[in-house]
Amino acid sequence: MADIWTLVSFGPEGWSDEIAAGTVVTVSLALATLPLGLLIGFFLALAKKSEEATLRIAANIYTTIFRGMPELLTLFIVYFGVQILLREISALFTDEPIEINSFLAGMIALGVVFSSYASEVFLSAFRGINQGQYEGAWALGLSRFSTMRLVILPQLIRLALPGLSNLWLILLKDTALVSVIGLSDVLRQSGIAARVTKEAFLFFGIACLIYLTLSIISSLGITWIEAWSKRGEARR
């Protein structure tokens, strides 16, 4: 038992420092990916409901590709494929190679996958808003931008929040995929500790508890956000 406490302690003989640093990387990656995925997903939803056929087709092709491909394959394409492409392009202009670090590659790959699913959530939320909301805002003299910002967007967030909450929890777990391209997240650090100490059950169990704790904290935060988004509704 004493050896186990030594292994999970902080300091030169323990692994908690490395695992804690990996947890910070995991959370940072998820938080950095979230706004990217939400922004792209929102504009994809606007494109899908656009009257312009080319925009609808392009948005549907995008979501079909990234919803149909495994997340790990998307990660490999971004980290290896895009990096090779950028090097070939940069070689035409400079001798300095362009490199994509594993954090940026993970953020881009997870972001495009997240956005493809988020676009469907936003699209469903748009369909839940009555056309009369738009017409009433225009009748009051609001511009399209003001209508979207003041009338539609608050309702859109409330309607899309349950679906986006599920996507956030999935994103939080999918960050574990970046360990295969060398990013020192919580899973990679736990795996290194397991291999070095030969205590796989201990350290992978710790990783499970960390992901479970992050999910519980996220669920509590989501519950608070949902209550905040419904603050203007009349009590029945």
C-alpha positions in Angstrom: 0.0 0.0 0.0 2.9 2.3 0.8 4.3 1.8 -2.7 0.9 2.8 -4.3 0.7 6.0 -2.3 4.2 6.8 -3.4 3.3 6.2 -7.0 0.3 8.5 -6.9 2.0 11.2 -4.9 3.4 14.5 -6.1 7.1 14.9 -6.4 10.0 13.1 -8.1 8.9 9.6 -7.0 5.2 10.0 -7.9 3.2 10.5 -11.1 0.5 12.9 -10.0 2.4 15.9 -11.3 2.4 14.5 -14.8 -1.2 13.3 -14.7 -2.3 16.7 -13.3 -0.5 18.4 -16.2 -2.2 16.0 -18.6 -5.6 16.9 -17.2 -4.9 20.6 -17.8 -4.0 19.8 -21.4 -7.2 17.7 -21.8 -9.4 20.5 -20.5 -7.6 23.2 -22.4 -8.0 21.2 -25.7 -11.7 20.7 -25.1 -12.2 24.4 -24.2 -10.2 25.6 -27.2 -12.1 23.3 -29.5 -15.6 24.2 -28.3 -15.9 27.8 -29.6 -14.3 26.7 -33.0 -16.8 23.9 -33.4 -19.8 26.1 -32.3 -18.9 28.9 -34.7 -18.4 26.7 -37.7 -21.5 24.6 -36.8 -23.6 27.8 -36.5 -22.6 29.1 -40.0 -23.1 25.6 -41.4 -26.7 25.6 -40.1 -27.2 29.0 -41.7 -25.9 27.6 -45.0 -28.2 24.6 -44.7 -31.3 26.8 -44.3 -30.1 29.3 -47.0 -32.1 29.8 -50.1 -28.8 29.5 -52.1 -28.5 26.0 -53.4 -24.7 26.0 -53.6 -24.4 26.9 -49.9 -26.8 24.1 -48.9 -25.0 21.6 -51.1 -21.5 22.6 -49.7 -22.7 22.5 -46.1 -24.3 19.1 -46.6 -21.2 17.7 -48.2 -19.1 19.0 -45.3 -21.3 17.4 -42.7 -21.6 14.1 -44.6 -17.8 13.8 -44.9 -16.9 14.6 -41.3 -19.8 12.7 -39.7 -19.0 9.7 -41.9 -15.3 9.5 -41.1 -13.9 8.2 -37.8 -12.6 10.9 -35.6 -9.2 9.2 -35.4 -8.9 9.1 -39.2 -9.8 12.8 -39.3 -7.0 13.5 -36.7 -4.5 11.6 -38.8 -5.5 13.5 -42.0 -5.0 16.8 -40.3 -1.8 16.0 -38.4 -0.1 14.1 -41.2 -1.8 14.9 -44.4 -2.4 18.6 -44.0 1.1 19.0 -42.5 2.7 17.4 -45.6 0.6 19.6 -47.9 1.7 22.8 -46.0 5.3 21.7 -46.3 5.0 21.2 -50.0 3.4 24.6 -50.4 5.9 26.4 -48.1 8.8 24.8 -50.0 7.9 26.9 -53.0 8.4 30.1 -51.1 10.8 29.4 -48.2 13.2 26.9 -46.8 11.5 27.0 -43.4 9.1 24.0 -43.0 5.7 24.6 -41.6 4.7 22.3 -38.8 1.4 21.7 -37.1 1.8 20.8 -33.4 -0.3 18.1 -31.9 -2.4 20.5 -29.9 -3.4 22.5 -32.9 -4.0 19.4 -35.0 -6.2 18.0 -32.3 -8.2 21.2 -32.0 -8.8 21.5 -35.8 -9.7 17.8 -36.2 -12.0 17.6 -33.2 -13.4 21.1 -34.1 -14.5 20.1 -37.6 -16.1 16.8 -36.3 -17.9 18.7 -33.5 -19.1 21.4 -36.0 -20.6 18.8 -38.3 -22.8 17.4 -35.5 -23.4 20.9 -34.0 -24.8 22.1 -37.4 -27.6 19.6 -37.2 -28.4 20.6 -33.6 -28.5 24.3 -34.6 -30.6 23.4 -37.7 -33.2 21.6 -35.6 -33.2 24.6 -33.2 -33.8 27.0 -36.1 -36.7 24.8 -37.2 -38.2 25.1 -33.7 -38.5 28.9 -34.1 -41.7 30.1 -35.7 -41.4 32.2 -38.8 -43.6 34.8 -37.1 -40.7 35.6 -34.9 -38.7 36.9 -37.9 -41.7 38.7 -39.4 -42.6 40.4 -36.1 -39.0 41.6 -35.7 -38.9 43.0 -39.3 -42.3 44.7 -38.8 -40.7 46.5 -35.8 -37.9 47.8 -38.1 -35.1 45.5 -36.9 -32.5 44.6 -39.4 -31.6 41.0 -40.2 -28.6 41.2 -38.0 -30.5 42.7 -35.1 -33.3 40.2 -35.5 -30.8 37.4 -35.3 -28.9 38.9 -32.3 -31.9 40.1 -30.2 -34.7 37.8 -31.1 -33.6 34.5 -32.7 -30.2 33.8 -31.0 -31.5 33.8 -27.4 -34.2 31.3 -28.4 -31.8 29.3 -30.5 -29.4 28.8 -27.6 -32.2 27.6 -25.3 -33.5 25.1 -27.9 -30.0 23.9 -29.0 -28.6 23.6 -25.5 -29.6 20.0 -24.7 -28.0 18.7 -27.9 -24.9 20.8 -27.6 -24.5 19.6 -24.0 -24.3 16.0 -25.2 -21.8 17.0 -27.9 -19.6 18.7 -25.3 -19.5 15.5 -23.2 -18.6 13.6 -26.3 -15.9 16.1 -27.2 -14.4 15.9 -23.7 -14.0 12.1 -24.1 -12.8 12.4 -27.7 -9.8 14.5 -26.5 -8.3 11.1 -25.5 -7.6 10.5 -29.2 -4.9 13.1 -29.4 -2.7 10.8 -27.2 -1.9 8.8 -30.4 -0.1 11.8 -32.0 2.0 12.6 -29.0 0.0 15.2 -27.1 0.6 14.8 -23.4 -3.0 14.6 -22.3 -4.3 12.7 -19.3 -4.5 9.4 -21.1 -1.0 9.6 -22.5 0.5 10.5 -19.2 -1.5 7.7 -17.5 -0.3 5.3 -20.2 3.4 6.3 -19.6 3.0 5.8 -15.9 1.3 2.4 -16.4 4.1 1.2 -18.6 6.9 2.4 -16.4 5.5 1.2 -13.1 3.7 -1.9 -14.4 0.6 -0.7 -12.6 -1.8 -0.4 -15.5 -5.0 -1.0 -13.5 -4.0 1.8 -11.0 -3.2 4.5 -13.5 -5.8 3.8 -16.1 -8.3 3.6 -13.2 -7.1 7.1 -12.2 -7.7 8.3 -15.7 -11.2 6.9 -15.6 -11.9 8.8 -12.4 -10.6 12.0 -13.9 -12.8 11.7 -17.0 -15.8 10.9 -14.8 -15.1 13.9 -12.5 -14.8 16.2 -15.5 -18.1 14.8 -16.8 -19.9 15.4 -13.5 -18.6 18.9 -13.3 -19.7 19.5 -16.8 -23.1 18.2 -16.1 -23.5 20.5 -13.1 -22.4 23.4 -15.2 -24.8 22.5 -18.0 -27.7 22.2 -15.5 -26.9 25.7 -14.3 -26.7 27.1 -17.9 -30.0 25.5 -18.8 -31.7 27.1 -15.7 -30.1 30.4 -16.7 -31.4 30.2 -20.3 -34.9 29.6 -19.1 -35.0 32.4 -16.5 -37.3 34.5 -18.7 -40.0 31.8 -19.1 -43.2 32.3 -17.1 -43.8 29.8 -14.4 -46.7 27.5 -14.9 
